[in-house]
Structure formats: C-alpha cells, structure tokens
Amino acid sequence: MNLNEIKDYFPILNQHVNGHPLVYLDSSATSQKPKSVIAALEDYYKNINSNVHRGVHTLGTKATDAYEGAREKVKTFINAKESAEVIFTRGTTASLNLVAQCYAREFLKEGDEILITQMEHHSNLIPWQQAAKKTGAVLRYIPLSPDGTLDLQIVEKAITTNTKFVSITHVSNVLGTINPIKKIAELAHQRGAIICVDAAQSAPHLKVDVQDLDCDFLAFSGHKMAGPTGIGVLYGKRNLLEEMIPYEYGGEMIDFVGLYDSTWKELPWKFEGGTPIIAGAIGLAAAIDFLEQYGLDQIRLHEENLIKYALDQLSNIEGISIYGPSQLEQRSGLITFNVDNVHPHDLATVLDSQGIAIRAGHHCCQPLMKWLNVSATARASFYLYNTEKDIDLLVDGIKTAKQYFENAIFN
Ligand SMILES: Cc1ncc(COP(=O)(O)O)c(C=O)c1O
C-alpha cells in the first residue's frame, strides 16, 4: 500500500489548519472522502440527477440503475445472500432504530430479555431502552472484563432462555475492542435469540461477512467508510425483514393504495419510504470501490501497525492512561486516553492549535464513561490515510500540552 499516494487521493488532507499541516485523527467520528467519491457525487448531480423507480425517461433509468447498482455493490461488500436484504437508511442510528421499531417493538413481549453491553454507543442503547419500556421486556447488560473486552464464558452465562434479542457493537468506538461476534451469534442462536450488530466502527476497517458472522441484522454508516454523510445500511435476513411491518409510510414503499388500506412493495423497498438517498448510495458505492482497491485486509493490517506504533509511543508519555485491550488482535484503529492534569477538551484545543484534529468528550457512550470512572476522554482514531508521522506529531502535541498545563498549575 503506497501511503503517500493514498493521502493524495483526499484533497481535504492537503491543507493547513491554524498554520500547520492538517493531521486528521478523528476518522471514527467521520472519515475523509477520496476524490473518486466526490467525483461520483458530482457526476450524479451533473449528469443523471433524476428520481428513481418512477420515470421511464432516460435519466430516470440511469439514476435507478446507479442506485440499484449501489445496493448490489453493498450486497457483495458484506456478502449478503441477496440485495433484497440490503436496505438503505440515513446511517447506523437510523438502521438500529428501524430494527427497534419494526422488530423489537413488534415481536418482544413482557418478560423477554434484551441483552446489550455497557460499551454500546447511545445509538445501540437508547433504542433498546425505549423498546424495553414499550414492550415490558427487560434490558440487561453483559458485564465487561476489566480490560474492556467480552469474556465468552460470561457472555454464555448472560444469554438465557429468556433472552430474545442481543444487540452488540462489533467494534467499540471508545475502547477499540473487536468483539467476537461470530461466537456470540452462535451462542445467541443456540438459545433462540436474534442478534443485531452495530458495525459502524467495523465495516470501514475490517472485512465484514454477514453470512460468516451469521448475524440477523447489521447496521453501518457510509460517512465513516470514505462515503458521504446521510447514507447507511441495514442488513437483515430475508425471513426477519419479511415479517416486519414498515414504519415510514408514503411514496416509493407502496404497492397498492386504497382509500382505507394499502399494501407494500416487496423487499427491500418497503422500508425505503419517500425519495431515497440516491446520491448518497451512489457515493457509498464509489467509496466501496475505493476501499476495495486496497482491500479490507490490507487496511486492517495498516491500522494494526499504526496502533502498535501509537501504543508504543503514547505509553512513553508520563501520566497517560490508555483505555481498552492491550492485545493488538482485539483492538481496532483507535486509541482513547487521558493525560493527568489535562482535561481532554483542553488537550483537543491545544492540539487543534497545532493542526491536529482529535476528539474529546463522552463519545456518545455515557454508560461506558461511568464504567471507566471518567467524565470524558480524548480519542485519536486512524484510517488508511494516516501515517506514523501523524502519530509522532500527536505525541509531540500531547507533550507540549502537558507541559503547558503543568506549568500553569505548578507555577
Ligand atoms: C459504534 C457506533 N455506533 C453507532 C454510531 C452512530 O453512527 P451514525 O451517527 O452514523 O448514525 C457511531 C458513531 O460514531 C458509532 O461509533
């Protein structure tokens, strides 16, 4: 993988911020977009902009072909059995809410158990809180191991015959933990439970194969994987999606509309009410093409090397606490940490003044902050365009910030 060449594909990275070359270390929040994705969006609006599935005119046909072609591309990317199992949504949050509304709220009942973990992003937590309130189901948490991983023996004990629904993140956006989804899916299915996977932080970085994982639902966002904002995917097994009644009604998703009743289109369109996110889907297809040029295995390898380097360099900083597992194979490409005497927001501000973009805060994981016993953390997250030099600049920046605040405190 030629790293310099990769950076050149991302025009935004070739700029100065606050007088310094930009070092972008916030890809877990949103990734940057390569020229080919920007060009695909421009091409759509310049040359084939039209609504899909409606017109018989040439542009309408071209837009429909491009939109449905994008679905086919996603199908292959995640190895779904058929493109009908790929539903386009606004993103991971929308996908998880769709499952909560149309599956959990419909099919769970009082006394059933929904099982999640304390490392979930709010988007994979609040929908289940609400589903539990609505149905009388009980929301339970699988305890985390001290290093922020899931112990399969504990998972096995936590899944009981009352467990009807399990929803787990594939990769934690705070700890970086890669969860053993395939094994958890096996355990869930042994007890007759459905498993939903939040793949917001895995689909961009690891090979995700829904048939191999044998998950029932899987959600991810285009904007975290070099694609545009406003597009995401919900994968679901056909038999489950067939059973579910849609919750967004209107144009595009109907078959027949009478005065008092209506029928829906077949999958996947019954869940895509209204004009779909046409440009977004086309941009996502271009992003998949871009990532596949390198291959998800290569991207993972590159990030593993960066993480190893970053862990080595960062752990030399006195007073730093790094969260999450220490085993590289259990970690994805992000590092969350705190530095003694420096609030993470102050650290992010000082780094920003040096052109280095990191994230500070609770990362939409307040229950996990509670588990870590902190109110906020700093997070540096990497993608295929990052280099060891970016990490060197981060480490220098942290040292400068630390010195600055320690001088302010002790002088
Ligand atoms: C693990 C995880 N789940 C869900 C989400 C929500 O994704 P989106 O805001 O694209 O819907 C995020 C976003 O940061 C995330 O990291």
Ligand as a Chemical Component Dictionary entry (heavy atoms), coordinates in Angstrom:
data_LIG
# 
_chem_comp.id                   LIG 
_chem_comp.type                 NON-POLYMER 
_chem_comp.pdbx_formal_charge   0 
_chem_comp.three_letter_code    LIG 
# 
loop_
_chem_comp_atom.comp_id 
_chem_comp_atom.atom_id 
_chem_comp_atom.alt_atom_id 
_chem_comp_atom.type_symbol 
_chem_comp_atom.charge 
_chem_comp_atom.model_Cartn_x 
_chem_comp_atom.model_Cartn_y 
_chem_comp_atom.model_Cartn_z 
_chem_comp_atom.pdbx_ordinal 
LIG C1 C1 C 0 -20.195 2.307 17.460 1  
LIG C2 C2 C 0 -21.075 3.349 16.846 2  
LIG N1 N1 N 0 -22.377 3.077 16.689 3  
LIG C3 C3 C 0 -23.224 3.964 16.133 4  
LIG C4 C4 C 0 -22.785 5.189 15.710 5  
LIG C5 C5 C 0 -23.752 6.144 15.093 6  
LIG O1 O1 O 0 -23.454 6.350 13.748 7  
LIG P1 P1 P 0 -24.218 7.469 12.917 8  
LIG O2 O2 O 0 -24.053 8.744 13.680 9  
LIG O3 O3 O 0 -23.522 7.479 11.597 10 
LIG O4 O4 O 0 -25.642 7.042 12.826 11 
LIG C6 C6 C 0 -21.449 5.534 15.879 12 
LIG C7 C7 C 0 -20.952 6.873 15.504 13 
LIG O5 O5 O 0 -19.971 7.358 15.990 14 
LIG C8 C8 C 0 -20.571 4.583 16.455 15 
LIG O6 O6 O 0 -19.276 4.848 16.638 16 
# 
loop_
_chem_comp_bond.comp_id 
_chem_comp_bond.atom_id_1 
_chem_comp_bond.atom_id_2 
_chem_comp_bond.value_order 
_chem_comp_bond.pdbx_ordinal 
LIG C1 C2 SING 1  
LIG C2 N1 SING 2  
LIG C2 C8 DOUB 3  
LIG N1 C3 DOUB 4  
LIG C3 C4 SING 5  
LIG C4 C5 SING 6  
LIG C4 C6 DOUB 7  
LIG C5 O1 SING 8  
LIG O1 P1 SING 9  
LIG P1 O2 DOUB 10 
LIG P1 O3 SING 11 
LIG P1 O4 SING 12 
LIG C6 C7 SING 13 
LIG C6 C8 SING 14 
LIG C7 O5 DOUB 15 
LIG C8 O6 SING 16 
# 
